[in-house]
Each structure stands twice: as C-alpha cells, then as structure tokens.
Amino acid sequence: MHRIINLFSLILTLLSLNTAVAQRSLEEKQVFKAGYPHTLSFRSDKWLLTAPYDTWEKRHLHYDGITKKYLQEEVDMPKNAAERANTYAQKHAKKLMLVHLNGEGRSVNDEATFKLYFPGHWVYEKGSIPMHNISKNQNKIILNDASPFSLKAYTVHGKDIGIDFKPHDILLVKLDENGNRIWDQYEFASIININHETNQIEIKRGQYGSEPRDFSHNNTYIAPIAGDIWAGNLMYYYNLSSSCPKDKNGQSAADVFVDEMKDWFGKGGVLEKINGIGFDVNYFEVKHSTWDCDNDGIIDNGYKKGKNIWREGDIQFLQKIRNTFGPEFIITADGWNDNMQKAVGILNGMETEGLCRWNDGYRQISRTINQHTYWNLHNSTKYKFSYITSKLRNPEDQKIATQLRRMGLGLSSCLGVSYSPSPNLVIPEILGGRLNQPNWLGQPLGPMKYILDGQEDMLKGKGLTMDYKLVEKFDLKEKVTFTENKQLIIKGSSENQREAMTIPGPELKVASGDLLILFEAKDIDGLADIENGSLVPRKINIKIEGLPEYPIEPMRGHLLYNNLAGFMGVNGYTPLMFYFRNVSGSDLKIILEVEEQGAFAIRNLQIFNSPCLISREFENGLVVVNPSFESINIDLNQVVSKELNYKKLDTSLENKKDLKIKDNTSVKVSALDALFLLKT
C-alpha cells in the first residue's frame, strides 16, 4: 500500500514538474554555444517600452540574452513588458531570457502581496506590548517600550543610495495563552509619530486591506515590520527562515513564492517563454541585526538554539525552486556582498553587481576573480551561467566609465562569464568594433593567465614547499597545524565553532609598487549547519597591516583597497589572488581572516611585487586586462602560446590605415582598462 501511495506521489510530482517547466530546453542557447564575448542586456526595464516593438527588438538583438523586470513585485511595470519578452523569446529561441526578481522582499503595492501572503510570512523586528486596551477608533497607543519603533525605519533608495527615510509599518496581533501570535487576528498600521519620552506612538489604522479592531492589553503584541523602499515602493521582507510560520494551507512564505513561480512560468503563464530567474537580492544570512525570525519577541540575527535558521530556510527555498523547475531552468542571484548568495550546486551562477560591487568599478577586483573562479570550478549544475554588470555608481568611477566598462567586458571574457551592460550603452568591443559581429572572439584556447614574466617570488619558492622557515612566520598559537604534501593545514581551537580565525602571517618589506599574492586554498571541515559535502564556499580573506592611507573617495571607496575576499570549498583546491595597489612601507604584515574554526589548507603560496596583468587567448583574438594604476607595455611574444600576428581592434568611425602591431613586440595596455586584439 505504501509503495502505491509513493508511486502516486511521484507521478503527481513529475506531472507538476512538467507543467512548471513548460518543456524548456537551454541546450541551444547561444550563450552556451557561441564564442566570446558573452553578453546579456541588463535592466533599463522600461526603456523603449513606449516605442514600437520593432524598435525595442532591434536594440537588443546583438546580445546573447536579456534580463529585465516584467512583473509588479518590486517595480510598477506595464503589462507590455512581459508581453514583449515572451514575443521576443518565441521569435529568437536561441536568446536566453531571464526575469529580474527580488528575492528578499515584496512591494506592498503589488495587489497579489496581501492576497497570497498572510501576516506570518513577513519578517518582524522586536516589538512591544500596549499598556492599555486599544479600541478600533484609537490612533494613539502607549507602549511598554517605544524604543524599537522609528520614524526613520525604512531607507528610501535612489540609485542604490539612501536618500530619505520613512517610519515603520507595524502589526498589531493577538496572542494566545502561551504568547504565540494568532495570525488571523491582526491589523496592519503605519506609524505617524513617536514620543519616546512617553512611549506613545500615533498610527494610521487598518492598512493594506486589514480592518481596525479592538485589542486587549493582556494578549496583544505590536511588532515593527522589516522592510525598505526601492523604486518608490515599500517592500516587506519575506521570512525565508526555516521557522517561518505557516498559513491555513500549511504553506510558508517560500512555499507561496514558489507556487507563484509555477503560475508565472507554467503553461499560459505571464512568463511562459522565459528561461529562468535572475534574483536581484537573496541573502544567505539575515540582512539586518534587528530581525526576530522566529517571532518570539527576541532579536535573534537568524539563529535559534545555536542553529542558523535563516541560511537553512534559504537553502531549502532555493532547492525547492530547482526541484520544481529542473535543470533546464536558470537561477542566479546577486553575490557582491558576503551575506548574499552562496548556494553553489543549486544556482547556475551569480551576478556581480558592477565589476566589483555597485559602488566599486575596480578596487576589489580580487573578490570578483576569486568568486567567479570558485563558481566556475565547483558548480555542479548542468548549465553554468554567471555575469558581471556594467553598473557604476561611484562618481569617481563614472569619470572613467568607458575604460572601466571595457575592462569589465575584458575580465568577463577572461573569466568565462557574461558581461551585462544596460541596452542603451555603446561598448564597441562587444561587436568587435567595425567587425560588427557578436561573439567575435570565438572560443577560448586556454585558461585565464597572469602575466608574470621575469617577476621574482618574494618568498623565493618557500611557499611552494611550505618550508618550515616560512611556516614559522605565521602566528599559529592556539591553532592546530601541520604540514603535509607541501600544504599547510590549520584548524582553530575556539569552543565557538562559528568564531572567525585571525592568523597573522609573514612580514614584508616593499619599497613601492603593487603586491600580488597567489595561493590555493581548500576547506576541510566545511561550515557549521551545512551538510557534509556541500559546495557552499567558506570565506578566506587577506588584509595587510601597514598599508598607506588612500585618498578619501566618495562612497567610502578608499576603504575597499584592503581586506580582500577569497572563497574555498571542500570539493578541492581553489586558486586565489589578492591584489593590493600602491603598496609602500617598510613593515607590512599579511593577515589571514578565515570564516569559522574548521580545518582548511593552503598551498603554492607566492608573493610578487608586481602589477597584475591578466590575459586569455581566443580563436580570433587576445584579451589583456590591466587593473593596475599604471599603463604597462607588454611583449606579445611572451604572452601568446605561439607566433601569431595581431592588430588592434578598430573601434573608430573612420578607416585607419595600419592597426597592425609590428613584429608582435611591445604593445601598451592602459591603466584600469582592457586591450582587445584581433588575429590577422
């Protein structure tokens, strides 16, 4: 009998999967077949939507795919956005089409928000209790403690920058005799004013379709709702923790969200022809330290009884999407922040928002390289798809936007990922200049390389063997360490498994120039609360004590040159690079900062007092990326694998007589730029 029931359940699951997938196939998408550069038209969601379809279509055709908003979940999008996307997807079956979806919150102005989700599906902060009964006509309430409530609770974001603040929305909810919230006896309200001296709040009652009602002070809890304002809309955060309350249908917020996706992507759905999701934000850890994820009235930071319930729930949510739609469906997520997505093996890849982050076009290039290297090496999904966007919000970066975006395109090609500019940007190298040909570079002939010819390892090879004299220069007290097979293995000894390790390393004397640190790292024990064998990476960062102070920059950009991020996992070694610019000082000290206390290993450590140059050969050309502050001349004979002739790419509007590089000798690569060369 049990076998019959299980077989019936399996059949239902397969039928549901077939409906959700709507017979998608990604195999023939040109982003997985064609040469480089791979490109994805990114956002500018409403651009040309009022123009004729043919105009909109023509401006997107030279990209390998499109990612935009099509729904009402965050931005107030017109209906023709989704209609155009489906039409385009049907006409151009080889283009990859993704919906840009907020993976952390939902606009309160989306009509589906309060129809589908019940009050327990949102994240709340620590609240308070009323000191008196509350009648349905009363708008001023005295609380036991008004300190959790604020008139500046929600940041109003404008181009990623906070430009204003708005007061909390709150939930008034009845409690049972055990203090648990009775979710169907509630009212939404908005704060108008707060008097913290008298603990009084003034509120606007009966918001978002709820009705004003009477509440007793003996069994009522009033909680601030966690949220922020994007695109002009207040957004409540989904409770994606494993402790999220379930509605009358037994569904958590994640369950309802995935059911919505089934409708969107299913047969006849508004996104029927779309190939997957590009999550804008989906945090792997809680976003704000004020959250009360298990609704017990205590700030918990996403932990319950020592367990990370937020990370557990988020992995379950993402795995449910993957199980629902199968392997022929793209899922990516924003990953520029350490607390963002790391679900390697579930997601197809990740988005780097800006070359390094939304406010950084070059400073933390190490993080970008290390993150994509990890995903490229260890992701186990059928299709690997990651991308870097062209976003530049730092005003200093905007002054050199053309070259930084060219560098972004070059680095994307070297890393083997897509570059995603806004469709209204003109980057001539995408089409090979006057070649006017997408994917003109062709397929790569080898891996990405660092150009280090003639540079001497400052450790003189001792890091390749993990010589004991070098190991002695690491401060390994209170650590369990040993060397084996030319690798250094380190394990923390703190009783708190989640406590980060700080490991002072060798001291260096560098008169001037840049510093490039290379090594390979492997996690051995894995992360706490993550099942054995998981591909979720563990952070291993490097900072240097004694660096000079960098000039003050907007958006705190000057603080981004140090404390560079790397990632390692249990599935094998990952090559890492850490690039520090304009290093000078008689006493510099390398510091390793490692997530948690579990054992890990490093090997093949080398340090070069050298600028960083990156190259990759392709069938039809060569790309060289220079993230340093100085222009550098290179000898192509020392870069390419065999004697070939190259010429500079013609990106001008007028014909040039001679773009050839004589005798393949010296060619200049400008600072913070990339050079694209064409084979002749």
C-alpha distance (Angstrom), angle and dihedral (degrees) to the residues before:
residue distance angle dihedral
M1 . . .
H2 3.82 . .
R3 3.83 89.7 .
I4 3.83 90.9 53.1
I5 3.80 91.2 49.9
N6 3.82 91.8 47.2
L7 3.82 91.4 48.2
F8 3.81 90.5 49.6
S9 3.82 90.3 50.0
L10 3.82 90.3 49.7
I11 3.81 91.4 51.7
L12 3.80 91.3 50.0
T13 3.82 90.2 49.0
L14 3.80 92.2 50.9
L15 3.79 92.0 47.6
S16 3.81 89.9 50.0
L17 3.81 90.8 48.3
N18 3.82 91.6 51.2
T19 3.82 90.8 51.0
A20 3.80 93.2 48.3
V21 3.80 94.8 45.9
A22 3.83 92.5 47.3
Q23 3.83 90.1 -154.9
R24 3.79 96.3 -63.8
S25 3.78 123.2 173.6
L26 3.78 126.3 -173.9
E27 3.78 98.8 -176.6
E28 3.81 96.6 100.2
K29 3.80 97.3 43.1
Q30 3.79 107.7 127.6
V31 3.80 92.4 -133.6
F32 3.83 86.3 69.3
K33 3.81 95.5 39.6
A34 3.78 111.1 30.8
G35 3.77 128.9 76.8
Y36 3.78 128.4 -101.1
P37 2.96 147.1 -39.0
H38 3.79 91.8 59.6
T39 3.78 109.8 -161.2
L40 3.78 137.7 -173.3
S41 3.80 123.2 -166.8
F42 3.80 102.9 -126.9
R43 3.81 129.5 -153.5
S44 3.83 124.4 -56.0
D45 3.79 77.8 138.3
K46 3.80 99.9 -170.6
W47 3.80 96.8 34.8
L48 3.84 111.4 133.4
L49 3.81 93.0 -9.2
T50 3.80 88.7 128.7
A51 3.82 91.4 49.0
P52 3.83 121.8 84.9
Y53 3.79 114.6 -75.9
D54 3.82 92.3 -114.4
T55 3.81 90.6 58.9
W56 3.81 92.4 49.3
E57 3.81 91.0 46.2
K58 3.80 95.2 49.7
R59 3.81 93.0 53.3
H60 3.82 91.5 56.7
L61 3.81 102.1 41.0
H62 3.82 99.0 93.0
Y63 3.82 91.8 60.1
D64 3.81 124.3 85.7
G65 3.79 90.8 -128.7
I66 3.80 148.0 -23.2
T67 3.81 135.6 -111.6
K68 3.81 117.4 -169.7
K69 3.78 144.6 137.5
Y70 3.81 112.9 -89.1
L71 3.82 102.2 161.3
Q72 3.82 139.2 62.6
E73 3.81 96.5 -116.2
E74 3.81 94.0 106.7
V75 3.80 112.8 -9.1
D76 3.82 122.3 43.7
M77 3.80 95.6 -113.8
P78 3.82 125.1 -175.5
K79 3.81 116.5 -119.3
N80 3.79 94.0 -115.0
A81 3.83 90.0 68.1
A82 3.81 92.2 73.8
E83 3.80 91.8 37.1
R84 3.81 91.6 55.5
A85 3.79 92.2 45.7
N86 3.81 92.3 53.6
T87 3.81 92.1 45.7
Y88 3.80 91.0 49.5
A89 3.81 92.0 47.1
Q90 3.80 91.5 51.8
K91 3.81 94.1 47.1
H92 3.82 94.3 44.5
A93 3.77 104.9 38.2
K94 3.81 93.8 172.4
K95 3.81 93.7 59.8
L96 3.80 118.1 95.8
M97 3.81 111.5 -126.7
L98 3.82 121.6 -164.9
V99 3.78 132.6 174.9
H100 3.80 115.6 -132.7
L101 3.80 103.3 -130.9
N102 3.77 132.0 -178.9
G103 3.79 106.4 -122.8
E104 3.79 98.2 -170.8
G105 3.79 108.7 43.4
R106 3.79 149.7 15.3
S107 3.78 132.1 -133.5
V108 3.78 113.3 -111.4
N109 3.82 85.9 -143.3
D110 3.80 93.6 63.5
E111 3.81 105.1 101.7
A112 3.81 90.7 -141.5
T113 3.81 93.3 58.0
F114 3.79 99.4 84.0
K115 3.79 95.9 26.4
L116 3.79 94.3 60.8
Y117 3.80 104.2 26.0
F118 3.79 124.0 60.5
P119 3.84 123.8 -149.5
G120 3.81 93.9 -93.7
H121 3.79 91.1 62.6
W122 3.82 94.5 73.7
V123 3.80 130.1 78.4
Y124 3.81 116.3 -108.0
E125 3.76 133.1 -165.2
K126 3.79 128.0 -138.3
G127 3.81 108.3 -66.5
S128 3.78 140.4 179.3
I129 3.80 143.5 -121.0
P130 3.83 127.8 -109.8
M131 3.79 119.4 -109.6
H132 3.81 92.6 -143.7
N133 3.76 141.7 22.3
I134 3.78 115.2 -75.8
S135 3.79 121.3 -138.1
K136 3.79 120.0 -153.3
N137 3.81 90.7 -113.2
Q138 3.80 94.9 51.1
N139 3.81 119.3 103.5
K140 3.82 101.2 174.0
I141 3.80 118.5 71.1
I142 3.80 131.0 -179.5
L143 3.79 112.1 -143.8
N144 3.74 134.3 -161.4
D145 3.80 86.7 -120.0
A146 3.80 126.5 3.7
S147 3.82 95.6 -177.0
P148 3.86 95.0 100.4
F149 3.81 90.4 61.2
S150 3.79 124.3 80.4
L151 3.78 142.0 -175.9
K152 3.82 87.2 -146.6
A153 3.78 99.2 49.0
Y154 3.80 102.7 121.9
T155 3.78 121.5 53.9
V156 3.79 114.0 -137.9
H157 3.80 103.6 -141.0
G158 3.78 122.4 -150.1
K159 3.80 114.1 -177.8
D160 3.81 89.2 -20.6
I161 3.81 92.9 -52.0
G162 3.80 125.1 108.7
I163 3.80 106.7 -115.7
D164 3.80 101.3 165.0
F165 3.80 144.2 -4.4
K166 3.80 135.0 -126.0
P167 3.84 132.2 -160.8
H168 3.78 125.7 -97.5
D169 3.76 124.8 -86.0
I170 3.79 109.9 -140.8
L171 3.79 140.8 -159.2
L172 3.80 122.3 -137.6
V173 3.79 107.4 -159.7
K174 3.80 135.9 173.0
L175 3.83 119.1 -118.7
D176 3.78 128.6 -144.8
E177 3.81 123.5 -132.3
N178 3.83 90.0 -83.3
G179 3.79 94.3 51.8
N180 3.80 94.8 -105.0
R181 3.79 117.7 141.7
I182 3.80 117.2 -106.6
W183 3.79 96.0 -144.5
D184 3.81 97.8 -163.8
Q185 3.81 92.2 57.8
Y186 3.77 101.8 66.4
E187 3.79 147.7 109.3
F188 3.79 132.3 -149.9
A189 3.80 117.3 -138.4
S190 3.82 138.9 169.6
I191 3.79 124.7 -132.0
I192 3.81 115.8 -119.3
N193 3.78 100.4 174.8
I194 3.82 141.6 -4.9
N195 3.79 131.8 -153.3
H196 3.78 104.7 -165.5
E197 3.81 92.5 -176.0
T198 3.81 92.6 60.9
N199 3.84 94.8 27.5
Q200 3.79 89.7 -124.3
I201 3.79 125.5 146.8
E202 3.80 126.5 -167.1
I203 3.80 114.0 -150.7
K204 3.78 144.4 -176.3
R205 3.82 106.5 -125.9
G206 3.79 134.0 -140.3
Q207 3.80 101.5 23.1
Y208 3.84 128.7 174.5
G209 3.79 95.7 17.7
S210 3.80 96.0 -49.5
E211 3.79 119.7 129.2
P212 3.83 125.3 -126.6
R213 3.77 109.1 -107.9
D214 3.79 141.9 172.9
F215 3.80 119.2 -92.4
S216 3.80 130.5 -167.9
H217 3.78 119.1 -135.3
N218 3.82 89.4 -136.4
N219 3.80 95.8 65.3
T220 3.81 109.3 19.9
Y221 3.79 131.3 106.1
I222 3.81 124.3 -169.1
A223 3.80 115.4 -158.0
P224 3.82 132.7 -178.3
I225 3.80 112.6 -122.3
A226 3.81 115.6 -126.8
G227 3.78 113.4 -124.6
D228 3.80 150.4 118.8
I229 3.79 137.7 -146.9
W230 3.81 120.5 -107.7
A231 3.81 128.0 167.9
G232 3.78 87.4 2.3
N233 3.80 93.1 -60.3
L234 3.79 127.9 111.5
M235 3.79 108.6 -125.9
Y236 3.80 126.2 -160.7
Y237 3.80 117.2 -147.0
Y238 3.80 117.5 -116.1
N239 3.81 112.7 -123.9
L240 3.80 97.0 -124.1
S241 3.80 94.0 167.1
S242 3.80 120.3 117.6
S243 3.83 86.8 -112.4
C244 3.81 95.1 60.9
P245 3.83 109.9 137.3
K246 3.81 116.5 -112.6
D247 3.77 125.2 -128.0
K248 3.82 127.2 -130.4
N249 3.80 89.0 -76.8
G250 3.79 91.7 55.5
Q251 3.81 92.7 -109.1
S252 3.78 129.9 139.1
A253 3.81 123.4 -149.8
A254 3.81 88.7 -95.0
D255 3.82 91.2 52.7
V256 3.81 92.2 52.1
F257 3.81 91.7 45.5
V258 3.80 92.5 52.7
D259 3.82 90.9 46.9
E260 3.80 87.9 54.8
M261 3.79 89.0 52.6
K262 3.79 90.1 52.9
D263 3.79 89.4 56.3
W264 3.80 93.6 45.0
F265 3.81 96.6 48.4
G266 3.81 98.3 30.5
K267 3.78 129.0 98.4
G268 3.79 108.1 -55.3
G269 3.81 91.6 5.2
V270 3.78 124.3 142.4
L271 3.84 89.7 -107.5
E272 3.80 98.0 35.5
K273 3.82 95.3 134.0
I274 3.82 96.3 40.0
N275 3.81 117.2 109.7
G276 3.77 102.4 -145.0
I277 3.80 151.5 -53.8
G278 3.77 133.7 -59.2
F279 3.80 102.3 -164.7
D280 3.78 110.3 -148.3
V281 3.79 93.4 -157.1
N282 3.77 131.2 -1.3
Y283 3.76 113.6 159.4
F284 3.79 122.0 -142.5
E285 3.79 89.6 -161.2
V286 3.82 129.5 31.8
K287 3.79 111.9 -73.2
H288 3.82 99.0 -143.8
S289 3.80 129.9 35.6
T290 3.83 90.8 -137.5
W291 3.81 95.9 69.8
D292 3.80 125.1 121.6
C293 3.81 100.7 -162.0
D294 3.81 98.8 174.8
N295 3.82 94.6 44.9
D296 3.80 97.1 -124.9
G297 3.81 93.6 128.7
I298 3.81 93.1 -106.0
I299 3.80 125.9 108.5
D300 3.79 104.2 -115.4
N301 3.84 106.5 169.8
G302 3.80 87.8 -135.9
Y303 3.81 95.9 -56.7
K304 3.79 128.6 116.5
K305 3.80 121.8 -176.3
G306 3.79 89.2 -15.6
K307 3.80 94.2 -51.4
N308 3.80 125.4 117.2
I309 3.81 98.6 -123.7
W310 3.79 93.7 172.4
R311 3.80 94.9 57.1
E312 3.80 90.6 42.5
G313 3.79 92.2 52.4
D314 3.79 94.6 43.8
I315 3.81 92.3 52.7
Q316 3.81 89.1 49.8
F317 3.81 90.0 50.2
L318 3.80 93.8 51.3
Q319 3.79 92.4 43.4
K320 3.81 89.2 52.7
I321 3.81 90.1 55.1
R322 3.80 90.0 50.3
N323 3.81 92.7 47.2
T324 3.80 90.7 48.1
F325 3.78 98.0 50.4
G326 3.79 102.2 26.7
P327 3.82 129.2 -147.2
E328 3.83 96.3 -48.3
F329 3.79 91.6 73.9
I330 3.80 128.8 81.8
I331 3.81 120.9 -131.0
T332 3.79 119.8 177.9
A333 3.80 133.3 161.0
D334 3.78 139.4 -164.1
G335 3.80 111.2 -91.9
W336 3.81 109.5 173.5
N337 3.82 92.3 110.9
D338 3.82 123.0 66.7
N339 3.81 90.4 -127.0
M340 3.78 93.3 53.2
Q341 3.75 129.3 90.1
K342 3.78 123.7 -28.1
A343 3.83 100.5 152.9
V344 3.79 94.6 133.0
G345 3.80 110.6 178.8
I346 3.81 92.8 29.9
L347 3.80 99.8 55.2
N348 3.80 120.7 53.5
G349 3.77 90.9 -134.0
M350 3.76 146.2 -51.4
E351 3.77 142.3 -91.0
T352 3.77 122.5 -123.0
E353 3.81 103.9 -153.3
G354 3.78 100.6 -141.9
L355 3.79 120.6 -9.4
C356 3.81 88.6 -65.3
R357 3.81 105.1 -4.1
W358 3.78 136.7 -31.0
N359 3.82 92.3 -81.4
D360 3.81 97.8 34.9
G361 3.78 125.4 69.7
Y362 3.83 98.3 175.9
R363 3.84 117.0 -12.1
Q364 3.79 100.0 94.1
I365 3.77 97.1 35.5
S366 3.82 87.2 138.4
R367 3.80 90.3 68.2
T368 3.81 92.2 50.9
I369 3.79 93.0 50.0
N370 3.81 94.3 43.9
Q371 3.79 94.4 46.7
H372 3.79 95.9 49.0
T373 3.80 91.3 42.4
Y374 3.80 89.6 56.7
W375 3.82 93.8 47.7
N376 3.81 92.2 45.6
L377 3.80 93.6 50.3
H378 3.78 102.1 40.4
N379 3.80 110.2 25.2
S380 3.81 110.3 114.4
T381 3.82 101.3 -167.2
K382 3.81 118.2 122.4
Y383 3.80 91.2 -114.1
K384 3.79 124.2 34.4
F385 3.77 114.4 -151.8
S386 3.80 126.2 165.3
Y387 3.77 131.1 151.7
I388 3.80 145.3 -169.9
T389 3.80 119.5 -139.0
S390 3.80 127.6 -141.2
K391 3.81 94.8 -127.5
L392 3.82 114.3 142.2
R393 3.80 115.4 176.9
N394 3.81 100.6 157.1
P395 3.83 107.1 97.0
E396 3.82 90.8 -141.7
D397 3.81 89.9 55.3
Q398 3.79 91.7 47.5
K399 3.81 89.1 62.1
I400 3.82 89.3 65.8
A401 3.81 96.7 30.0
T402 3.82 96.2 134.1
Q403 3.80 95.3 58.2
L404 3.82 94.5 38.6
R405 3.80 90.6 54.4
R406 3.79 90.0 47.3
M407 3.81 87.5 51.5
G408 3.80 89.2 49.0
L409 3.79 91.2 52.4
G410 3.80 90.6 47.5
L411 3.79 95.1 48.1
S412 3.82 91.1 46.8
S413 3.80 89.9 55.7
C414 3.80 91.6 46.9
L415 3.82 90.9 50.2
G416 3.81 93.2 45.0
V417 3.80 96.0 -119.0
S418 3.81 133.9 116.4
Y419 3.78 126.3 -93.5
S420 3.78 116.0 -137.4
P421 3.79 117.3 -159.8
S422 3.77 125.5 170.3
P423 3.82 109.3 -92.3
N424 3.81 92.9 -117.7
L425 3.83 92.6 59.3
V426 3.80 121.1 98.4
I427 3.82 114.4 -144.2
P428 3.83 106.4 167.7
E429 3.81 94.7 -161.8
I430 3.82 91.0 65.2
L431 3.83 88.5 73.9
G432 3.78 97.0 30.0
G433 3.79 93.3 -102.0
R434 3.79 110.6 -96.2
L435 3.81 89.8 4.9
N436 3.82 85.4 76.5
Q437 3.80 89.7 -161.6
P438 3.82 125.7 135.1
N439 3.81 116.1 -133.6
W440 3.82 89.2 14.1
L441 3.81 96.7 157.1
G442 3.80 91.8 67.1
Q443 3.80 123.9 -155.4
P444 3.82 122.4 -22.1
L445 3.80 117.1 -100.2
G446 3.79 94.2 -155.4
P447 3.79 143.8 -13.2
M448 3.78 128.8 -62.9
K449 3.81 111.5 -80.4
Y450 3.81 138.4 -162.7
I451 3.81 113.7 -131.2
L452 3.79 104.0 -131.1
D453 3.80 103.3 146.7
G454 3.78 111.6 157.9
Q455 3.81 94.1 4.2
E456 3.81 116.5 133.0
D457 3.79 122.2 -136.5
M458 3.81 106.7 -119.3
L459 3.81 89.3 -145.6
K460 3.82 90.5 53.9
G461 3.79 92.5 -132.2
K462 3.80 96.4 -54.4
G463 3.80 90.8 119.4
L464 3.80 90.9 56.9
T465 3.80 91.0 61.1
M466 3.82 97.5 27.4
D467 3.78 88.9 -124.0
Y468 3.80 111.2 -154.3
K469 3.80 91.1 -122.3
L470 3.80 89.3 60.8
V471 3.82 93.5 43.3
E472 3.80 89.1 53.9
K473 3.81 88.4 62.3
F474 3.81 90.6 66.0
D475 3.80 115.4 86.0
L476 3.79 98.2 -126.8
K477 3.78 100.7 161.4
E478 3.80 113.6 140.1
K479 3.83 87.7 19.7
V480 3.78 129.5 107.3
T481 3.80 105.6 -129.1
F482 3.77 142.0 165.3
T483 3.80 138.8 156.2
E484 3.79 122.2 -122.8
N485 3.80 131.8 167.3
K486 3.81 91.9 -6.4
Q487 3.79 93.2 -53.3
L488 3.80 130.4 113.3
I489 3.80 113.3 -135.7
I490 3.80 119.0 -161.7
K491 3.81 130.8 -176.8
G492 3.79 127.5 -179.9
S493 3.79 123.2 -126.8
S494 3.81 102.5 -154.3
E495 3.79 116.4 125.5
N496 3.79 87.3 -135.1
Q497 3.79 101.5 79.1
R498 3.81 92.1 -166.3
E499 3.80 95.0 54.8
A500 3.81 112.2 112.7
M501 3.81 119.8 -117.7
T502 3.79 120.7 -126.3
I503 3.81 113.3 -161.4
P504 3.82 119.3 -176.8
G505 3.79 110.2 -146.4
P506 3.80 138.4 -170.5
E507 3.79 123.7 -34.5
L508 3.80 117.9 -123.0
K509 3.80 135.1 -161.2
V510 3.79 112.0 -146.7
A511 3.79 121.7 169.4
S512 3.79 97.2 -166.9
G513 3.78 144.9 -36.4
D514 3.79 130.9 61.2
L515 3.79 132.9 -44.9
L516 3.81 124.0 -136.8
I517 3.81 117.1 -171.5
L518 3.80 118.0 -167.6
F519 3.80 129.4 -177.1
E520 3.79 142.5 132.4
A521 3.81 123.2 -113.9
K522 3.80 135.7 -167.2
D523 3.79 130.7 -172.3
I524 3.80 112.9 -135.1
D525 3.80 107.9 179.1
G526 3.80 99.3 32.4
L527 3.80 127.0 -142.6
A528 3.79 124.5 -50.0
D529 3.81 113.7 -103.3
I530 3.81 90.5 21.2
E531 3.78 118.4 107.4
N532 3.80 118.6 -110.8
G533 3.78 114.1 -86.8
S534 3.80 94.0 23.2
L535 3.79 116.0 152.8
V536 3.82 92.2 -140.8
P537 3.83 105.0 127.7
R538 3.78 127.0 -125.6
K539 3.80 121.2 -138.8
I540 3.78 122.5 -112.9
N541 3.80 111.5 176.8
I542 3.79 133.0 -177.9
K543 3.76 127.8 -150.8
I544 3.79 129.3 172.7
E545 3.78 125.1 -136.8
G546 3.79 115.1 -144.8
L547 3.80 99.8 35.0
P548 3.79 116.0 148.5
E549 3.79 117.5 -103.1
Y550 3.77 111.0 -96.4
P551 3.83 119.2 -136.7
I552 3.81 114.0 -88.3
E553 3.81 111.2 -92.7
P554 3.80 133.7 -172.3
M555 3.80 117.2 -90.7
R556 3.81 90.0 22.2
G557 3.79 88.8 -75.0
H558 3.81 91.2 153.2
L559 3.81 89.2 67.8
L560 3.81 92.7 60.0
Y561 3.81 98.0 73.0
N562 3.80 93.9 79.6
N563 3.81 136.2 47.9
L564 3.80 95.7 46.2
A565 3.79 121.9 -165.3
G566 3.78 131.0 -122.5
F567 3.80 133.3 172.8
M568 3.79 133.8 -145.0
G569 3.80 135.8 176.5
V570 3.77 144.1 -169.9
N571 3.80 94.6 -106.3
G572 3.80 94.9 79.6
Y573 3.77 142.6 -62.7
T574 3.81 120.9 -37.8
P575 3.83 121.0 -157.0
L576 3.81 110.9 -127.7
M577 3.79 135.1 -168.9
F578 3.80 130.7 -163.9
Y579 3.79 116.7 -168.6
F580 3.82 121.3 -164.8
R581 3.82 118.5 -175.7
N582 3.81 129.6 -147.4
V583 3.77 93.8 5.7
S584 3.78 115.7 179.8
G585 3.76 131.5 155.9
S586 3.75 139.3 107.5
D587 3.79 94.3 -122.2
L588 3.77 117.3 37.0
K589 3.78 120.7 164.1
I590 3.79 126.0 -159.6
I591 3.81 115.1 -137.9
L592 3.81 123.7 -166.2
E593 3.81 116.6 -154.2
V594 3.79 113.1 -168.3
E595 3.78 128.1 -172.2
E596 3.84 112.2 -115.3
Q597 3.79 129.8 -16.6
G598 3.79 102.6 -83.3
A599 3.79 123.0 121.6
F600 3.81 120.1 -87.0
A601 3.80 136.8 167.9
I602 3.79 137.0 -140.0
R603 3.79 130.5 -167.3
N604 3.83 142.5 166.4
L605 3.80 94.1 39.7
Q606 3.80 114.4 -176.9
I607 3.81 131.5 166.7
F608 3.79 124.3 -161.4
N609 3.80 129.3 -170.0
S610 3.77 88.6 -143.9
P611 3.78 144.4 108.0
C612 3.78 116.4 -100.3
L613 3.79 117.8 -109.6
I614 3.80 121.1 176.4
S615 3.80 127.2 -165.3
R616 3.78 142.3 174.1
E617 3.79 131.6 -176.1
F618 3.79 122.3 -137.2
E619 3.80 134.9 -175.1
N620 3.77 92.7 -97.7
G621 3.75 105.1 22.0
L622 3.78 153.7 -4.1
V623 3.80 130.9 -105.7
V624 3.81 123.1 -157.3
V625 3.82 120.3 -175.7
N626 3.79 122.7 -160.8
P627 3.85 113.0 -168.5
S628 3.81 92.3 169.4
F629 3.81 127.3 104.1
E630 3.82 93.3 -116.7
S631 3.80 132.5 69.2
I632 3.80 109.9 -116.2
N633 3.79 132.3 -157.0
I634 3.79 115.1 -142.7
D635 3.80 133.4 -169.2
L636 3.81 106.5 -128.9
N637 3.81 90.7 -154.6
Q638 3.81 87.1 67.7
V639 3.79 93.6 47.8
V640 3.81 108.2 44.7
S641 3.77 123.4 67.1
K642 3.82 96.4 -124.7
E643 3.77 140.2 6.8
L644 3.78 107.1 -68.2
N645 3.76 134.7 152.8
Y646 3.79 121.0 -120.9
K647 3.75 137.4 -177.4
K648 3.76 131.9 -164.1
L649 3.76 116.9 -97.2
D650 3.80 113.0 -100.2
T651 3.80 106.3 -130.2
S652 3.80 95.5 157.5
L653 3.77 127.7 108.1
E654 3.79 90.9 -128.3
N655 3.81 129.3 60.3
K656 3.77 115.3 -100.9
K657 3.78 119.6 -149.7
D658 3.78 100.6 -140.5
L659 3.79 127.8 16.7
K660 3.79 95.2 154.5
I661 3.78 120.2 123.3
K662 3.78 105.9 -128.9
D663 3.80 115.0 -120.8
N664 3.83 90.2 -16.4
T665 3.79 89.0 -86.4
S666 3.75 128.4 133.4
V667 3.78 122.0 -4.8
K668 3.79 126.9 173.4
V669 3.80 123.2 -124.8
S670 3.79 110.2 -163.5
A671 3.81 122.4 -130.6
L672 3.81 116.6 -87.4
D673 3.77 89.8 5.2
A674 3.78 144.3 96.5
L675 3.79 131.6 -123.9
F676 3.80 120.4 -143.5
L677 3.81 115.7 -162.3
L678 3.79 127.9 -171.2
K679 3.79 123.4 -143.3
T680 3.81 114.9 -120.8
